[in-house]
Amino acid sequence: MGRKKVEMKRIENKSSRQVTFSKRRSGLIKKAREISVLCDLQVALLVFSPHGRLYDFSAGDSVTNILKRYRNQNDANDAESSNDGLTGVSPAALLQIIQSAGMLLKIQLIMYS
């Protein structure tokens, strides 16, 4: 017997929403760890709770070093045009998005070593 399909919409019950956040955050971190080990990747994962608390995870290097590497790569790619979804978005712009969103925001940066 399989699981029922979850409708992708905001969970209205505050308690249920918090439980779901906690469980899914743990699952997201587990998946980040798994892909890092299986594919020998450097992974940085940042999750901001609805209350603004930061949860971070890194594998292969520190979050700071991975973000520095991303920033350097992003600066190098500014001259080029790319549509991979991350290039062209500066760390300052990401911070502005996080601050203005006012909701749970998950940013997963996966970088090849």
N, C-alpha and C positions, 0 to 999 in steps of 0.2 A: 504494500500500500504506500503510495507516494504522498508527498506533502502537497497541501493546497497552495495554489498560486497566491502570492501576496500582492495586493493592489498597491501600486506605487503612488501613495498620497500621504500627506502629513497625518501622523497618529494623533488624534485629538486628546486622548487620555494621557495626562502628564506623566503618571506613574508608568504606564505601558511604554510611553515614548522613551523614558529614561532607561528602562530595562532593555529595550531594543537597541538604544544607542550603545549601552555598555557591552552587550553581546556582540553587536556588529563591529564595534571598535576592536574588540578582541579578535574577531574573525579576520578583520582587515589586516591587523598586525601579524597574525599567523600566516596569512597569504603572502604578505610582504617578505617575511622571514623565509618561507618556502621557496619563492621565486629567486630570492637572493642565493640560497644554497644550491638549488637545482641548476641555475643558469650562471652561477658565479658572477652576480651583479652587485653593484653598489646601489643601495636603496635608501632613500630618505622618505619618511612618511610623516606628514603633519596633519593633525586633526584638531579642530577647534570645537569645543562643546558649545551648546546653545548659550551657556553662561560665560563663554569667553576663555575657558580653561584650555591650555595647550597640552595636547598629548603628542609626543613625538617618538619615532622609532628610526633607528638607522642600522644598517648592516653593511659591512665591508669598510666603512669609515664613519666618522662622526657626521651628524646632520650638518654642522657648520662647514666642514670640509666639502661635503657633497654640494651644499648650496653655493659655496665659493666656486666650485668647479662648474656648476650650472651657470653662475653669473659670468664667469670667464667665457664659457662656451656661447652663452647668449650674446655677450658683447662681440664675439668673433662673428656670430651669425647675423648681427644687425645689418651688416653691409649686404648680406645675401637675403633672398626671399625664400621662405620655407613655410609649408603648411602642416607641420607635424603636431600642431596643437599647443606646444609649449614655447617654441622659439618665437621671438618677437615680443614676448611678454616679460617685461623687466621685473625683477624682484620688488621694486617699489610699486609697480602696478599691481602685482599680486597682493601686496600688503594692503593697498587701497581697496581692492576687491574684498579682501577678508574683513576689513573694518567696516565697509559700507554694507555688506551683505546682512549682517546681524542674524545669521543663522548658522547651522552646522555646515562647515566647509571642510571638505577633504581634498587634500592636495597630495598626490602621490608622484614623486619624481623618481624615475628609474633610469639609472645611468650605467652604461656598459663600462666595465673596467678594462 
